Amino acid sequence: MKPIIGITMDWEGGTYRVNESYVQAILNAGGIPICLPYIAEEDGEQLINKIDGLLLTGGGDINPILFGEEPLPKLGRVVTKRDEREIQWTKIALQRNIPILAICRGLQVLNVALGGTIIQDIYSQNEREILLHTQNSHRSETSHFVHLQDKCKLQQVVSSTKIAVNSFHHQAVKEIAEDLTIVGVASDGIVEAVEHKTSPFCIGVQWHPEELAFNGEEGAIKLFKAFVAACTKE
């Protein structure tokens, strides 16, 4: 049977939204996508128990209160109810050994859920020169490189230690959670990929592989296939 993949959604002005590229990437990899609404906390565990994999998608910023900080001037739009449910779902999924693929904001949610912190704005909070991490080119095009740790799961999936990625973020990992390992960085030192130390499959990437897969990029397609394969029950 095909695995059921729960996809988180953004929310603004009373409307849920999710980019088609996430849905299509799961379909093309052999999974069945379902979109997860922000139901009450007491129902969260029941919902996650119905899925075989969790896809944490991109979107707005995380409320800094949730990692012990107050908002800085460059903080963008936050939706606290989204943050709270995704953090809850992440913890439950890890407890249940449900595979997780965390994309962009999703990587940051994963880190916060496990006790890490986030740079609220990489441009104003760094003394060193930073790459342009919110590219001006099309979403399906690559804009900078990421260097992957040799023999990490992600490197084994994409078969390379240096990959070109797209980039649409102004936040990033600050303090890495104890249960996570940094496995990919940009040339400016920004964290671009993490993996859980003990989970069978829990990978977070700061770029948007769903957009690259939508455009036929081989490494991104391999990542979604590996995720869906990990979610498939024997």
N, C-alpha and C positions, 0 to 999 in steps of 0.2 A: 504493500500500500504506500501511496505517496505521503510524505510527512506534512503535517499542518504547521505552517510557520506564522507565528503571531508578529504582526508589524505594528509598531507604535506610530501614532499620528500626531501631527501638530494641531494646534487649536488657536483660533483667533476670531473674536467677534461672534461667537456662537457657532462657528463652522469648523468641523474637523477637516483636515486635508492631509493628503499623502501624495508624493510624486509618483507618477506612473512607472518611472524607471525602477523603483523598489519592487513593485508588484511584478513587473515584467521580468526582472532579474531572478526572482524566486520561481516564477512559472517556467522560465527557460532552463533553470537548473533542476527542474523536476519536482518542485514542491507545490503545495497548495497554500496560497497566502490568505490570511484573514486579518482584518484591521481591528486593533484593540481600543475600545473606548475607555475613558477614564471613569470607571465604575467606583463604587464605594470601597474603602480599604478592606472591609470585612469580606468582600466578594473577590478580592484580588487573587487570593490563593486558588480558589475554585476555577477562575478563568485561566490561570497559568497552567493548571493541571490538565487543561484540555488541549494544549499545544505540544508539539514535538521540538520546536525551536523558537528562539526569540530574536527578532531583528530590531535593534534599537536604532532609530533613524536620526537624521539631522534635524536642525531647527534652531529655535532661539536660544538665549542664554539660560544658564542655571541660576536660580535664586541663591546668592552667596550666603544667605543665612543658613542654608542647608550644609555648608561646609565651614561654618563658624566665622564668616566674615561679613562686613557690611558693604553696601554697594558703592563702587567707585564711579566717577563721572562718565566713563566710557562704557559702562554696562548697558547692554541692549534690552530688548523686550524679554520679560520672563513670564512664564505660566506655571505658577507654583504647583497647581494640582497635577500638571503633567509631570513635573519633577518628582513629586511624591509618589505617584503611581509607578513611574518607571524605575525609581529606586527600589520600591517594594518588589516589583516584578523581577528585577535583576537579582535581588537577594534570594527570592524563592526559586528562580531558575537555577541558580548556582547550587542551592541546597538539594535540588532534585536532579542535578547533573543534566539539565536541559541545555543543549548547545546555544551559545550566544554569539551573534555577529553584531558588533557595536560600531556604528558609522558616525564620524564627525562628532556632533553633540553626544551621540550614543557612547563614544569612547569616554567622554567627560562624565556622563552619567554613571558608567561602569566604575570609574575611578572614585567618584564621590560616594557611591553606594558602598564601597569597600573601605572608606575612611580616608581617601586622598583629597587633595585640594586642587583648585583650578586658578590659572592666571585669568583674571577678569578681562584684561585687554593686553595682548602681547606687545602692541606697539608703544603704549604709554608706560608699561611696567618693565621694560627691558632697557638696559644701558647700552647693550651691544646692538649692532646693525641687524635688522630683521628682514628676511625675505618678504615679498608681497604674498601674503597668504589668503587674500581675497582677490582672485585673479580677475582680469578684465576680459579675458577670452571666453569662448563658449564653454559651457559646463562639461562637454564631452572631450575637451582638449586638455592635455597635460601642461603644467606650468613650472614644476620644479621636481627635483629628485628626492627620493627617500633611500637612506642606507639601512639595510636590514641586517640583523645579527645572523651570522652564519649558523645554519642548522636549527634555527627556530622553526616553529610550525608554519608560520607565514612564509618564510623563505623557502621551505620545502614545497609549499603549495604553488608559489609563483615561479619557482626555479631560478631565482636571481637574488643577489644581495644588493643590487641597485636598480630601483624602478622609478619610472616617471609617473607622477600623480597629478591630479587636479587639486584645487585648493579653494575653500570657501569658509574660512573661519577667522575669528579674531580672539578666540579663547583657546586655551591649551592646558595640558596637565602641568601643575606646579609641583606639588609633592605627590609622588607615586604611592598608591596604596600598597600595603605590605604584601598582599596576596597577588599583586601584579608584577610583571617584569616588563621593562621597556625593551622592545625588540626592534624599533625603527625610529630614526631621527632624521630631520632635515639638516642641511649643511649649516644652518644657523643655530642648531641645537634644540629646536622645538621638537617635542615628542610627537611622533607620527604613528606609532604602532605599539600596542601592548598585548600581552597574553597573560592569562591566568596561570598561576604556577601549578595547580593540581587538576583543574577542570579538563575533561577529555577534549572539549572544544569551546574555547572562549577567547575570541580575538577581537581587538578593537583597533580601528584605523581612523586616522584623522581626516583622510580624504574621502572622496565619494566614488567608490568602485561601481555602484549601481549605474552611474552616468557613463562610466567608461565601458562597462559591460553592454549597456544599451547601444553603444557605438562599435561593439565587436572587439574590444581590447582583450587579448588572450588571458593576461594575468588576472584581470577582474572577473572574467568568466570562470576561471579555475577556482577563484576564491568562493564564489557563490555555489559552485558545484561541490566543493569540499564541505561547505557549511551544510547544504541540503543532505549530502551523503552522511554526515555526522548525525543528522536528525532522523535518518531513516531507521526504523525498527526492523530488526531481522526476524 
